[in-house]
Each structure stands twice: as C-alpha cells, then as structure tokens.
Amino acid sequence: MKTIAEQLIQLNQIKSDINQAINDKGVEVTNADGFSIYPDKIRQIKTASDLTFDTTPTENSTNPVTSGGIYNAITENEEVVAAALNDLNDRLNNVDVEEMTSVT
C-alpha cells in the first residue's frame, strides 16, 4: 500500500497531466489552479458541435462548408466550371511540347 506522501505525489502528477490535456485543447489552466475550476475549464473545450458551418462557400469565411453546400455550388455553376475545364483542355492540347523542350 502506498504511503500518503506517495499518493500525494501521484495525485500531483495526475493533476499536472490533466492540466496539460486541457491546455492541449486550447483552454488555459495553470498548476496553481485548483481542482474546483476544472469542470468549468473542461466545459470551455470546443467540440464539433460548437462549430458554425456555412451552407455555401463564402468569401473570407473561416467556417467549414457543408458537403451539400459544396455540391450545390458546383452544380449551380456547372456551365461555368465546364467552360473553364474546356478552356484548360484546349490550352493543354495546344501546347507545343517539342518547342518547350528544345534547347536554343
């Protein structure tokens, strides 16, 4: 059986490990903070349910876009995307590889 001193050392290490885990999740906690604040600190950890999603691609937004939003943006602009792909294909087909690789 561990002595009280050994148990206190182990408890201090566990507290330090929990502090590090909370800090790793982006919430600041120090070794000076007592156990009583841990529940509030843990509640501050952001989870996927805290994210805000855009339903359409939005310029300058840092929010993730739903897959449906991406699909709709592509299908709504299908003609534009198709024209751009065709233009790119035409440009690639007109590249003179021999001219690009010849040494002058």
C-alpha positions in Angstrom: 0.0 0.0 0.0 1.3 3.5 -0.9 2.1 6.0 1.8 0.2 9.2 2.0 3.3 11.0 0.6 3.4 8.7 -2.4 -0.3 9.2 -3.0 0.1 12.9 -2.9 3.0 12.7 -5.4 0.8 10.6 -7.7 -2.1 13.0 -7.3 0.1 15.9 -8.2 1.3 14.1 -11.3 -2.3 13.3 -12.3 -3.3 17.0 -11.8 -0.3 18.0 -14.0 -1.4 15.5 -16.7 -5.0 16.8 -16.6 -3.7 20.4 -16.8 -1.6 19.5 -19.9 -4.6 17.8 -21.5 -6.8 20.8 -21.0 -4.1 23.2 -22.3 -3.6 20.9 -25.3 -7.3 21.5 -26.2 -6.8 25.3 -26.2 -8.1 26.2 -22.8 -5.5 27.7 -20.4 -5.1 26.2 -17.0 -2.1 26.5 -14.7 -0.6 24.3 -12.0 -1.7 27.0 -9.5 -5.4 26.5 -10.4 -7.3 24.2 -8.0 -9.3 21.2 -8.9 -12.6 23.1 -8.3 -12.1 25.1 -11.6 -11.6 22.0 -13.7 -15.3 21.4 -14.6 -15.6 25.0 -16.0 -12.3 24.7 -17.9 -13.4 21.4 -19.4 -16.7 22.9 -20.5 -14.7 25.6 -22.4 -13.1 23.0 -24.6 -14.6 23.4 -28.1 -16.1 20.4 -29.8 -17.5 19.7 -33.2 -21.0 20.7 -32.0 -19.6 24.2 -31.3 -18.6 24.7 -35.0 -20.5 27.0 -37.3 -20.9 25.7 -40.8 -21.6 27.7 -43.9 -24.2 26.2 -46.3 -22.5 27.8 -49.3 -18.8 28.7 -49.9 -18.4 32.2 -48.6 -15.6 34.5 -49.4 -13.3 35.3 -46.4 -15.2 32.8 -44.2 -13.1 30.6 -42.0 -16.1 28.3 -41.3 -16.2 24.8 -42.9 -18.7 24.4 -45.7 -21.2 21.5 -45.6 -20.8 18.9 -48.3 -24.3 19.8 -49.6 -23.2 23.4 -49.9 -20.1 22.4 -52.0 -22.2 20.2 -54.2 -24.8 22.9 -54.8 -22.2 25.5 -55.5 -20.6 23.2 -58.1 -23.9 22.1 -59.8 -25.3 25.6 -59.8 -22.1 26.8 -61.6 -21.8 23.7 -63.8 -21.7 25.6 -67.0 -19.0 27.9 -65.7 -17.0 25.0 -64.4 -17.4 23.1 -67.7 -16.4 26.1 -69.7 -13.3 26.6 -67.6 -12.4 22.9 -67.9 -12.9 23.0 -71.7 -10.7 26.1 -71.9 -8.0 24.5 -69.9 -8.2 21.3 -72.0 -7.9 23.4 -75.2 -4.8 25.2 -73.8 -3.2 22.0 -72.8 -3.9 20.5 -76.3 -2.3 23.5 -78.0 1.0 23.3 -76.0 3.9 22.5 -78.3 5.9 20.1 -76.2 8.8 20.0 -78.7 9.0 23.7 -78.7 9.1 23.7 -74.8 11.8 21.1 -74.6 14.1 22.3 -77.4 17.3 23.9 -76.5 18.2 27.1 -78.4 
